[in-house]
Amino acid sequence: MNIGLFDFDLPEDRIALRPASPRDAARLLVVNPAASEPLQDRGIRDLVALLRPGDALVLNDTRVIPSRLRGRRRRGDSVARVEIMLHKREGADRWRAFARPAKKLALGETIAFGDESEGSACELGRLQAEIVGKGEAGEVELRFTLAGSQLDEAIARLGELPLPPYIAGKRPTDHADASDYQTMHAREDGAVAAPTAGLHFTPDLVAALEAHGVSRHFVTLHVGAGTFLPVKADDTDDHRMHAEWGSVSAQTAAALNAVRQNGGRIVAVGTTSLRLLESATGEDGVIAPFSGDTAIFITPGYRFRAVDLLLTNFHLPRSTLFMLVSAFCGLELMQRAYAHAIAGGYRFYSYGDGSLLHRVSQPSS
């Protein structure tokens, strides 16, 4: 499909730079292709009324790590500053990353990370990485001098929280982001971007949903920095997704299959949960345990097997995520929904408002 079909104009003032406070005070646009009025303005707290007893929420429990590192590449007397965005772990001492500027780096060269001040000279010497691979669009593979938990600790000390560029380009990261950019369910370290639909949940909302008979289940998908990359191809067939690591436990798979068998609906909280569930589900609609990489790319025409409803934020134009929601609800309806949201003052992107999408009817297999 032509990428231009997924374009739209978004005023700059619709990009949220801070989350709603409290988190569950955000607005919610309900999009239901089967309803007589398919667009309905509600609020996140209305999820209790919008979901049914027996429905199941599936949340991503990944935790964002401070994955933006600033370092220096030395070549003789020449020193070049380099910014690294880690995006996928490949081993105990290896990460794939996006480098800026990548053209200043060559295979075999070393990057040193940390403050150049005298007081951190020891630390600077402890975290270095060799460039062992180079790919497209500024991607590199790094082999660090530390491994395992020691590397994790060094990244935690020296790294910065990787706010999305549409926020980081407008204001500096501050102490509030350390909690604002983590979901209340975050527990598995490894993401370099938050599963932002989960940011809307609060203990009070969770308690109300549980009292209503809506269950919660957890999967893990470590969101990569590739989620920020624009689609540069002119056609969806020519776009390559970056792989991300995910896991669905046997316990969660069994519980979700039971929900479906009992007439409940599976509600994916975020596109990350949806993509992982679809990767774990067979043609027969049965969710299986899953552990490994997924690079699933969902565009209109995809037949959904696992998910009935999707809670998600509003996405960038020409993005793979807008393509996904267009596959879920229909392109024309999502174009209408986004025009409605823009005209109605909804707040967009990671810290913005949410939408509850009902899956468009699909022909029986």
C-alpha positions in Angstrom: 0.0 0.0 0.0 1.1 3.6 -0.7 2.5 5.2 2.5 0.7 8.4 1.6 -2.6 6.8 2.6 -1.5 7.0 6.2 -0.6 10.6 6.2 -2.4 13.4 8.1 -1.7 16.9 9.3 -1.2 17.3 13.1 -0.9 20.8 14.6 2.2 21.1 16.9 0.0 22.1 19.9 -1.7 18.7 19.8 1.5 16.9 20.9 1.4 16.3 24.7 4.6 17.2 26.5 3.3 16.0 29.9 0.8 13.3 30.9 -2.6 14.0 32.4 -2.7 14.2 36.1 -3.8 11.9 37.5 -3.0 9.4 34.7 -6.6 8.1 34.4 -7.9 11.7 33.9 -7.0 11.4 30.2 -9.7 11.5 27.5 -10.7 8.4 25.6 -12.1 8.2 22.1 -14.1 5.0 21.5 -14.0 3.8 17.9 -16.5 1.1 17.1 -17.0 0.2 13.4 -20.2 -1.7 14.2 -21.9 1.1 16.1 -24.5 3.5 14.7 -22.3 6.3 16.0 -18.8 4.8 15.6 -17.0 7.7 17.4 -17.8 8.4 21.0 -16.0 10.9 23.4 -15.4 9.3 26.8 -12.6 9.2 29.4 -10.1 6.6 30.5 -12.1 6.1 33.8 -15.1 5.0 31.6 -13.2 1.8 30.8 -15.1 0.2 33.8 -18.4 0.9 32.0 -17.1 0.1 28.5 -15.7 -3.3 29.4 -17.6 -6.4 30.4 -17.2 -8.8 33.3 -15.1 -11.7 31.9 -13.1 -9.5 29.6 -9.3 -9.7 30.0 -6.8 -6.8 29.8 -3.3 -7.8 28.5 -0.6 -5.4 29.6 3.1 -5.2 28.7 5.2 -5.3 31.9 8.5 -4.1 30.2 10.4 -1.4 32.0 12.3 1.4 30.2 16.0 1.5 30.8 18.2 4.6 30.5 19.3 3.6 27.0 20.6 6.9 25.6 24.4 7.0 26.1 26.8 9.8 25.2 30.4 8.9 24.4 33.5 9.7 22.5 35.4 8.1 19.6 39.1 8.8 19.5 41.1 8.5 16.4 44.7 9.8 17.0 44.3 13.3 18.2 40.8 13.6 16.9 37.9 13.2 19.2 34.3 12.9 18.0 31.3 13.0 20.2 28.8 10.2 19.6 25.2 9.6 20.9 24.1 6.0 21.1 20.5 4.8 21.5 20.5 1.1 22.5 17.5 -0.7 21.0 18.0 -4.5 21.2 20.2 -6.7 23.3 22.0 -9.4 21.4 24.0 -11.0 24.2 25.5 -10.5 27.7 27.9 -7.9 26.3 26.3 -6.9 23.0 23.6 -4.4 22.0 22.3 -3.2 18.7 22.0 0.6 18.7 21.4 3.6 16.6 24.4 6.0 16.5 24.5 9.6 15.7 26.5 10.6 13.7 27.1 7.1 12.5 29.4 8.2 9.6 32.1 9.0 12.2 32.3 5.4 13.2 34.3 2.6 11.7 34.4 -1.2 12.5 36.9 -2.0 15.2 36.8 1.5 16.7 36.1 2.0 20.4 33.6 4.4 22.1 34.2 5.5 25.7 31.2 6.5 27.7 30.9 8.8 30.7 31.8 12.2 31.9 35.3 13.5 30.9 35.8 15.2 34.3 38.7 14.1 36.4 36.4 12.6 39.1 34.9 10.1 36.7 38.1 9.0 35.0 37.9 5.5 36.5 34.3 5.0 35.5 35.1 6.3 32.0 37.7 3.6 31.6 35.2 0.9 32.8 32.6 1.3 30.1 33.8 1.1 26.6 32.4 -0.6 23.5 33.9 -1.8 20.3 32.0 -1.4 17.0 31.6 -4.9 15.7 28.9 -4.3 13.1 27.3 -1.5 11.0 23.9 -1.6 9.3 21.5 0.8 7.6 20.0 4.0 9.0 22.8 4.5 11.5 22.5 1.1 13.1 25.6 -0.4 14.8 26.4 -3.4 16.9 28.4 -2.8 20.0 30.5 -5.2 22.1 31.0 -3.8 25.6 33.9 -4.4 27.9 31.4 -5.3 30.6 28.7 -8.0 30.5 25.6 -9.1 32.3 24.6 -7.4 35.5 27.8 -5.3 35.5 26.9 -3.8 32.1 23.3 -3.2 33.2 24.6 -1.3 36.3 27.0 0.8 34.1 24.2 1.7 31.7 21.9 2.6 34.6 24.6 5.0 35.9 25.6 6.6 32.7 22.5 6.4 30.5 19.7 8.8 30.1 15.9 8.2 29.9 15.1 8.1 26.1 12.1 10.3 25.8 10.7 10.2 22.2 12.1 12.9 19.9 8.8 14.7 19.6 9.0 15.4 23.3 12.8 15.6 23.8 13.0 18.1 20.9 10.7 20.5 22.8 11.9 20.3 26.4 14.7 18.6 28.4 14.1 15.4 30.3 13.6 16.0 34.0 13.0 14.2 37.3 9.3 13.9 36.7 9.9 11.8 33.6 11.6 9.1 35.6 8.1 8.1 36.9 5.9 9.6 34.3 7.5 7.5 31.5 7.1 4.1 33.4 3.8 2.2 33.7 2.6 1.1 37.1 3.1 -2.4 35.9 6.8 -2.0 34.7 9.0 -4.7 36.2 11.1 -6.4 33.4 14.1 -4.2 32.4 14.8 -4.0 28.7 12.7 -1.4 26.8 14.0 1.8 25.3 10.5 3.2 24.8 7.5 2.9 27.1 4.4 0.9 26.2 2.5 4.2 26.5 -1.1 2.9 26.6 -0.3 1.4 29.9 0.6 4.9 31.3 -3.1 5.6 31.8 -3.6 3.1 34.5 -3.7 4.0 38.2 -4.2 1.7 41.3 -7.8 3.2 41.7 -8.7 2.3 38.1 -7.2 -1.2 38.3 -9.2 -1.8 41.5 -12.4 -0.7 39.9 -11.8 -2.9 36.8 -11.1 -5.9 39.0 -14.2 -5.3 41.0 -16.1 -5.2 37.7 -14.8 -8.6 36.8 -12.2 -7.6 34.3 -9.0 -9.6 34.7 -5.4 -8.5 34.1 -2.7 -10.6 32.4 0.9 -9.7 31.6 3.2 -10.2 28.6 6.7 -8.8 28.0 7.8 -7.1 24.8 10.9 -5.0 25.1 10.1 -2.0 22.9 13.0 -0.9 20.7 14.0 2.5 19.4 12.9 1.4 15.9 9.4 2.4 17.1 10.6 6.0 16.6 11.9 5.5 13.1 9.9 7.1 10.2 8.8 4.9 7.3 11.0 6.0 4.5 9.7 3.6 1.9 6.9 4.6 -0.5 5.1 1.3 -0.2 4.4 -0.8 2.9 5.9 -3.9 1.1 9.3 -2.2 1.1 9.5 -1.4 4.8 11.5 -3.5 7.2 10.5 -3.7 10.8 13.2 -4.0 13.5 12.9 -7.1 15.6 11.9 -6.9 19.3 12.2 -9.6 22.0 9.0 -10.7 23.6 7.6 -13.4 25.9 4.2 -14.9 26.6 4.2 -17.4 29.4 2.4 -20.7 29.3 0.3 -19.6 32.3 -0.8 -16.4 30.5 -1.5 -18.2 27.2 -3.7 -20.7 29.0 -5.6 -18.0 30.9 -6.3 -16.0 27.8 -7.5 -19.1 25.9 -9.9 -19.8 28.7 -11.2 -16.2 28.6 -12.0 -16.7 24.9 -13.6 -20.1 25.5 -15.8 -18.5 28.2 -17.0 -15.7 26.0 -14.8 -13.0 27.2 -12.9 -10.5 25.0 -9.2 -10.0 24.9 -8.3 -6.3 25.3 -4.7 -5.5 24.3 -3.3 -2.6 26.2 -1.1 -1.0 23.6 0.1 -2.0 20.2 3.1 -3.8 21.8 0.8 -6.3 23.6 -1.3 -6.7 20.4 1.8 -7.4 18.2 3.1 -10.0 20.7 -0.2 -11.7 21.1 -0.7 -11.9 17.3 2.8 -13.3 17.0 2.0 -16.0 19.6 -1.4 -17.1 18.1 -1.9 -19.7 15.4 -4.3 -19.7 12.5 -6.8 -21.6 14.8 -6.9 -18.7 17.2 -5.2 -20.5 20.0 -2.5 -18.5 21.9 0.7 -20.5 22.5 3.6 -19.8 24.8 6.1 -17.6 23.0 9.7 -16.5 23.7 11.8 -14.9 21.0 12.0 -12.1 18.5 9.1 -10.7 16.6 9.1 -8.3 13.6 5.4 -8.6 12.8 4.3 -5.7 10.5 0.5 -5.3 10.5 -1.2 -3.3 7.7 -4.7 -3.3 6.3 -5.7 -6.7 5.1 -4.2 -8.5 8.0 -6.5 -11.0 9.7 -6.4 -10.7 13.5 -6.4 -13.9 15.4 -6.1 -13.0 19.1 -7.3 -9.5 20.0 -10.8 -8.2 20.1 -10.3 -4.6 21.4 -7.2 -2.4 21.5 -6.5 0.4 24.0 -3.9 2.7 22.4 -2.7 6.3 22.2 -2.8 8.4 19.1 0.1 7.7 16.7 2.3 9.6 14.3 1.3 10.1 10.7 2.9 7.7 8.2 3.9 5.4 11.1 3.7 1.6 11.3 1.4 2.1 14.3 -1.1 4.2 12.4 -1.1 1.4 9.8 -1.8 -1.1 12.5 -4.8 0.7 14.0 -6.1 1.2 10.4 -5.9 -2.5 9.9 -7.8 -3.0 13.2 -10.6 -0.6 12.6 -10.5 0.2 8.9 -8.5 2.9 7.2 -11.4 5.2 6.4 -12.8 5.1 9.9 -9.4 5.7 11.5 -8.9 8.7 9.2 -12.2 10.0 10.4 -11.3 9.2 14.1 -8.0 11.1 13.9 -9.7 14.1 12.2 -12.3 14.1 15.0 -9.5 13.9 17.6 -7.6 16.7 16.1 -10.6 19.0 15.8 -11.7 18.0 19.3 -8.4 18.9 21.0 -7.3 15.4 21.9 -3.7 15.2 23.0 -1.4 13.0 20.9 1.5 10.6 21.3 3.2 9.1 24.3 1.9 11.4 27.0 -1.4 12.0 25.2 -5.0 10.7 25.4 -6.2 7.3 24.5 -8.5 5.5 22.2 -10.5 2.3 22.6 -10.7 0.5 19.3 -13.2 -2.3 18.5 -12.0 -4.6 15.8 -13.7 -4.4 12.4 -15.7 -7.5 11.6 -13.6 -10.1 9.7 -14.9 -12.8 7.3 -14.9 -16.2 8.8 -11.9 -18.4 7.8 
